[in-house]
Each structure stands twice: as structure tokens, then as C-alpha cells.
Amino acid sequence: MSQPRVLPQSKETLLQSFNKRLKDDVKSIMDNFTEIIKTAKIEEETQVSRATQGEQDNYEMHVRAANIVRAGESLMKLVSDLKQFLILNDFPSVNEAINQRNQQLRGLQEECDKKLIALRDEISIDLYELEEEYYSSRYK
């Protein structure tokens, strides 16, 4: 059917960078989420007071949550970049869509032409009948 397309080096590099961004962002989300879960565990008594440890844990959770949000926003930007890449570089599907639309419009044009020809023929017959009636009428 269709052969796999060979992408130019710049496109291949761009796709590899998209793949790396995806893996990095997902890894960042997983790592930060795992660390938040670890921080939520209550630990044994340490030399640091509970209030100080609680504040430190709270701050760490906020930072890690912000990192998760940043990675999520980066993934949304990646989706947008992928859509843009696909729209700008998918010439075969764009050409196919144009060809399909051309075929639809040509079919519609042929249908309209047939209807116009049929209408012309009907009007011609009616006009002929009216002319016959007019010229054979005694009121002309």
C-alpha cells in the first residue's frame, strides 16, 4: 500500500527531541509524585523538632507540586507542538483531503450541470408550446 516515509534529518531530530521531552516530563512527574508520597510518611523522632520538620516537608511538597504542574504544562505544550508539526508537515494527508474535496465538488458540479440541462430542456419544450399557442392564436 504505502511505504513508510523517510523523514529529513531535521524532522527526525525534531521528533527525537519531542520524544525526549515526553520521557523527561513524565519522569519528572513520577519522581516528584513519589517524593511527595515519601514525604507524607510520618518518620521517627529526629533531632529536628516536629514543627520545623513539618514546615520543611510542607515547603518540599509545594516545590514538588509546582514541579509536577510545570511538567504537566510542558506536556501540554508538547501536544501543541506535535499538532503544529503534524499540520505543517503532513503534506500527503493534506493533498488527499484536497483531492477528496475536489472530487466532491466535481460530482456536485456534474449534478448541477445535469439539473440545469434538464431544466433548459423543460423550459425549451414549454417555450415551444407557448410559441405554438401564440402563433396559432387568433388574438395575436
BELGIZI-V163393 format. One record per residue. SS is DSSP state (H for helix, E for strand, C for the rest). PSI is psi in whole degrees, 0 to 359 (none if undefined). D_CENTER is the distance of its C-alpha to the mean C-alpha in Angstrom with 1 decimal. Layout:
BEGIN
ss:SS psi:PSI d_center:D_CENTER
ss:SS psi:PSI d_center:D_CENTER
END
This chain:
BEGIN
ss:C psi:264 d_center:25.0
ss:C psi:141 d_center:22.6
ss:C psi:149 d_center:23.6
ss:C psi:136 d_center:21.6
ss:C psi:140 d_center:20.6
ss:C psi:122 d_center:22.5
ss:C psi:146 d_center:20.5
ss:C psi:160 d_center:22.6
ss:H psi:320 d_center:24.0
ss:H psi:320 d_center:22.0
ss:H psi:320 d_center:18.7
ss:H psi:318 d_center:20.3
ss:H psi:319 d_center:21.5
ss:H psi:316 d_center:18.2
ss:H psi:323 d_center:16.7
ss:H psi:321 d_center:20.0
ss:H psi:323 d_center:19.7
ss:H psi:316 d_center:16.2
ss:H psi:318 d_center:18.0
ss:H psi:317 d_center:21.0
ss:H psi:318 d_center:19.2
ss:H psi:309 d_center:17.6
ss:H psi:317 d_center:21.1
ss:H psi:316 d_center:22.9
ss:H psi:318 d_center:20.9
ss:H psi:319 d_center:21.2
ss:H psi:319 d_center:24.9
ss:H psi:316 d_center:25.5
ss:H psi:313 d_center:24.3
ss:H psi:314 d_center:26.5
ss:H psi:313 d_center:29.5
ss:H psi:321 d_center:29.5
ss:H psi:317 d_center:29.2
ss:H psi:317 d_center:32.0
ss:H psi:325 d_center:34.1
ss:H psi:317 d_center:33.8
ss:H psi:318 d_center:35.0
ss:H psi:321 d_center:37.9
ss:H psi:330 d_center:38.8
ss:H psi:343 d_center:39.0
ss:C psi:142 d_center:41.8
ss:C psi:128 d_center:45.2
ss:C psi:171 d_center:47.3
ss:C psi:169 d_center:51.0
ss:C psi:136 d_center:53.2
ss:C psi:183 d_center:52.9
ss:C psi:338 d_center:54.7
ss:C psi:139 d_center:52.1
ss:C psi:158 d_center:52.6
ss:H psi:320 d_center:50.3
ss:H psi:315 d_center:49.3
ss:H psi:317 d_center:48.5
ss:H psi:321 d_center:46.6
ss:H psi:317 d_center:44.6
ss:H psi:318 d_center:43.7
ss:H psi:316 d_center:42.7
ss:H psi:319 d_center:40.5
ss:H psi:313 d_center:39.0
ss:H psi:316 d_center:38.1
ss:H psi:321 d_center:36.7
ss:H psi:320 d_center:34.5
ss:H psi:317 d_center:33.2
ss:H psi:316 d_center:32.4
ss:H psi:323 d_center:30.7
ss:H psi:320 d_center:28.7
ss:H psi:323 d_center:27.6
ss:H psi:322 d_center:26.7
ss:H psi:317 d_center:24.5
ss:H psi:317 d_center:22.8
ss:H psi:316 d_center:22.4
ss:H psi:322 d_center:20.9
ss:H psi:318 d_center:18.4
ss:H psi:323 d_center:17.4
ss:H psi:321 d_center:17.2
ss:H psi:321 d_center:14.9
ss:H psi:321 d_center:12.5
ss:H psi:321 d_center:13.0
ss:H psi:317 d_center:12.4
ss:H psi:317 d_center:8.9
ss:H psi:316 d_center:8.3
ss:H psi:320 d_center:10.3
ss:H psi:319 d_center:8.7
ss:H psi:316 d_center:5.3
ss:H psi:317 d_center:8.1
ss:H psi:316 d_center:10.2
ss:H psi:317 d_center:8.2
ss:H psi:316 d_center:7.9
ss:H psi:338 d_center:11.5
ss:H psi:7 d_center:13.0
ss:C psi:65 d_center:12.1
ss:H psi:321 d_center:15.0
ss:H psi:317 d_center:16.1
ss:H psi:326 d_center:13.2
ss:H psi:315 d_center:13.3
ss:H psi:320 d_center:17.1
ss:H psi:317 d_center:16.9
ss:H psi:319 d_center:15.0
ss:H psi:316 d_center:17.6
ss:H psi:318 d_center:20.4
ss:H psi:317 d_center:19.5
ss:H psi:320 d_center:19.5
ss:H psi:317 d_center:22.8
ss:H psi:319 d_center:24.3
ss:H psi:314 d_center:23.5
ss:H psi:324 d_center:25.0
ss:H psi:320 d_center:28.0
ss:H psi:317 d_center:28.6
ss:H psi:321 d_center:28.6
ss:H psi:316 d_center:30.9
ss:H psi:319 d_center:33.3
ss:H psi:316 d_center:33.4
ss:H psi:319 d_center:34.2
ss:H psi:316 d_center:36.8
ss:H psi:318 d_center:38.5
ss:H psi:320 d_center:38.7
ss:H psi:320 d_center:40.1
ss:H psi:317 d_center:42.7
ss:H psi:319 d_center:43.7
ss:H psi:318 d_center:44.0
ss:H psi:316 d_center:46.1
ss:H psi:318 d_center:48.3
ss:H psi:316 d_center:48.9
ss:H psi:321 d_center:49.7
ss:H psi:316 d_center:52.0
ss:H psi:314 d_center:53.9
ss:H psi:319 d_center:54.2
ss:H psi:319 d_center:55.4
ss:H psi:315 d_center:57.9
ss:H psi:319 d_center:59.2
ss:H psi:320 d_center:59.5
ss:H psi:317 d_center:61.3
ss:H psi:315 d_center:63.7
ss:H psi:317 d_center:64.4
ss:H psi:311 d_center:64.9
ss:H psi:336 d_center:67.2
ss:H psi:356 d_center:69.2
ss:C psi:148 d_center:69.6
ss:C psi:355 d_center:73.0
ss:C psi:9 d_center:71.4
ss:C psi:none d_center:70.0
END
